[in-house]
Amino acid sequence: MFSENSAAEGAILIKSIILYSSSPLEFHIICDQSAQEYLQKRLNLLKHPQHHVLVRFYRLPLESMRARIDREGAISTDHSAGVPGLMKLFIHEILPDSVHRAIFVDTDAFFISDPTQLWAHFRALQPGTAISMPSHPDQSAPQWHDANRICSCIMLLDLARLRALRLMDSSFYRGDPHAARVPALAPPAFEAMFGRPVPVDGDPAGRVRYDGVKLGDQGYWWAIVSHRPDIFEHLSYDWEVSSCLMDMYLKGLGDDDVDEAHETYVQVHTHDTPERGRAVLPKMLHFNCLDGVDRYYDWPGWSDPDSGLAQRWLPAVRYHVGYKWLWLNQPESNATLTIQTLYDVKFADELFALSRAGKVEVGA
């Protein structure tokens, strides 16, 4: 989260996770100062959580992010999420090795069910799987290299596996004779989809970039899982009921006695997918592609009586936006909230370089 607007959306996501979770929680939030201040003001209202909650802020400066991208050597983005959006490719490097698995969720989403159910999906993954996210084989957009066939808005990430595979490259690895013998996973995947990097016009430093990458980090994730399907598994649409392209599968609040057959019949965008013949059962809502606003809940369409999205989901948005942080308290609970802030955050390739130079840091 790298703005107050991002944190305003993310706060609703965090609030929903605390509201519905039946298990202790850890939040690892990569952010700037404005986002942390916005979130911490609300977290400070949580005196008696139902379960233990750890919140760890990773204060990652923009210059550090840019430097890591430069060390990779050829990735870039024209997506509105900018450089911070590409950090989704480096979560396994930013979080410490003690964090073995993580669930990434875009800030413009919130849960409507227990996130512990989603965490349980890790146990069902095959031993070699490192990434699980929703896939949409029925979608096609050649101008995006068909990157809309996945959604990196929600991902189950086996961080230990991604570290072992050395997902992303770095000049620190390429410059070390021993490390260079173990190539990173991503570069051949990127070249297979985008071709060899091309020189950046007018760049005096002689930088190169992959050409034609769209949808920010999602374009790169698509290249990775296309090239290495053995490390990828589909994640149920239950966890990605999205307003962008999928039109929420035409799911929405309404008659509470609808049966599974009817629910399956009326849904859309599932026919030629892994979800064919199964009713999508919404567990998390994602309000993306609502253009023209910085915060999805300020979208003018919510007040449009003819908007299908508003008709189906406005009450849920109002409830989760308006649910007070104070109400999350359970006075009889002995559980605690712990907040930590890490300022000197280093990427894994930096720690590697320090170790080679004999400057291993404690805790690295």
Number of C-alpha atoms within 10 A of each C-alpha: 22 20 14 20 18 19 24 21 21 24 23 24 25 18 20 24 20 25 22 15 17 15 14 15 17 15 15 20 17 23 21 19 17 15 23 21 13 18 18 15 10 14 19 12 15 20 17 19 22 23 18 17 20 16 17 17 21 22 20 21 17 14 10 13 18 16 11 21 20 16 19 20 18 20 20 22 20 12 15 10 13 13 19 18 17 21 18 21 16 19 20 26 23 19 22 17 15 10 13 15 19 20 18 16 19 20 24 23 25 27 24 18 18 18 22 15 12 17 14 10 13 20 8 8 19 12 10 12 18 23 26 24 22 22 22 22 14 13 17 13 10 9 10 15 18 17 27 22 18 22 20 26 21 21 21 26 22 22 25 19 19 22 19 9 15 20 19 21 21 19 15 18 23 17 11 13 9 9 13 15 10 12 16 20 17 23 20 16 20 24 15 14 20 18 13 16 17 13 15 15 9 8 9 7 8 10 15 18 17 21 18 14 24 19 20 22 25 24 25 26 22 24 23 23 19 17 18 13 11 13 20 20 19 17 23 20 24 17 26 28 24 24 17 12 12 16 16 24 21 18 21 17 11 10 7 6 6 9 10 12 11 10 15 19 11 11 17 15 17 20 12 12 13 17 19 13 13 15 21 24 15 20 19 23 22 23 24 17 13 17 10 10 12 14 20 23 18 12 16 13 16 20 12 12 10 10 12 15 19 19 16 15 18 18 13 16 19 12 10 17 18 10 15 14 18 14 11 19 17 15 11 9 13 12 16 16 18 12 14 11 14 12 11 9 17 19 19 22 21 17 17 18 17 15 13 12 9 9 11 13 9 5 7 14
